[in-house]
């Protein structure tokens, strides 16, 4: 299952709260042992890329990711994402 779909389902079932930061997402992935279909771990750069490439603010773009995430910078200066 694509990572962005796993993230969406985690927000729907409450295991990942919204809005979430990159650090929140990485912690959730570690706790729930989220890996690629082939069993390999996601590279940190892949996690950052899926968030950036799925952000509605990332238009126009040549990547094929669905733009499904909203984002903002929180008071701590970190990006927060939500569906």
C-alpha positions as CSV (number, residue, x, y, z in Angstrom):
1,X,0.0,0.0,0.0
2,X,1.4,3.5,-0.8
3,X,2.8,5.4,2.1
4,X,0.4,8.3,1.7
5,X,-2.5,6.0,1.9
6,X,-1.1,4.4,5.1
7,X,-0.7,7.9,6.6
8,X,-4.3,8.7,5.7
9,X,-5.6,5.5,7.2
10,X,-3.6,6.2,10.4
11,X,-5.2,9.6,10.7
12,X,-8.6,8.1,10.2
13,X,-8.2,5.4,12.8
14,X,-6.6,7.8,15.3
15,X,-3.2,6.3,15.5
16,X,-1.6,9.4,14.0
17,X,-3.1,12.7,15.2
18,X,-3.7,15.7,12.9
19,X,-2.0,18.0,12.3
20,X,1.2,16.0,12.4
21,X,4.8,17.1,12.0
22,X,7.6,15.2,10.1
23,X,8.9,14.0,13.5
24,X,5.4,12.8,14.5
25,X,5.2,10.9,11.3
26,X,8.6,9.3,11.7
27,X,7.8,8.3,15.3
28,X,4.5,6.7,14.1
29,X,6.3,4.8,11.4
30,X,8.8,3.5,13.9
31,X,6.2,2.5,16.4
32,X,4.1,0.8,13.9
33,X,6.9,-0.7,11.9
34,X,5.9,0.9,8.6
35,X,8.1,-0.3,5.8
36,X,8.0,-0.5,2.0
37,X,6.2,-3.4,0.3
38,X,9.5,-5.2,-0.1
39,X,10.2,-5.0,3.6
40,X,12.9,-2.2,3.4
41,X,12.7,0.8,5.6
42,X,11.8,4.2,4.1
43,X,14.8,6.5,3.7
44,X,14.4,9.8,5.6
45,X,14.5,11.6,2.3
46,X,11.6,9.5,1.0
47,X,9.5,10.5,4.0
48,X,10.2,14.2,3.5
49,X,9.6,13.9,-0.2
50,X,6.1,12.2,0.1
51,X,5.0,15.0,2.4
52,X,6.3,17.7,0.1
53,X,5.1,16.1,-3.1
54,X,1.6,15.4,-1.6
55,X,1.2,19.0,-0.4
56,X,-1.5,21.1,-2.1
57,X,0.9,24.0,-2.1
58,X,3.3,22.0,-4.3
59,X,1.7,23.1,-7.6
60,X,2.4,23.2,-10.4
61,X,4.7,20.2,-10.4
62,X,5.8,17.4,-12.6
63,X,5.5,14.7,-9.9
64,X,2.5,12.4,-10.1
65,X,1.6,12.4,-6.4
66,X,-2.0,13.3,-5.5
67,X,-2.1,16.6,-3.8
68,X,-4.0,15.6,-0.6
69,X,-2.2,17.3,2.3
70,X,-2.6,20.8,3.7
71,X,0.3,22.4,5.5
72,X,1.4,25.3,7.6
73,X,4.3,26.3,9.8
74,X,3.4,26.0,13.5
75,X,4.5,28.4,16.2
76,X,7.6,26.3,16.8
77,X,8.7,26.8,13.2
78,X,7.9,23.2,12.1
79,X,5.8,22.2,9.2
80,X,2.5,20.6,10.2
81,X,0.4,18.5,7.8
82,X,-3.2,17.3,7.7
83,X,-5.7,15.8,5.3
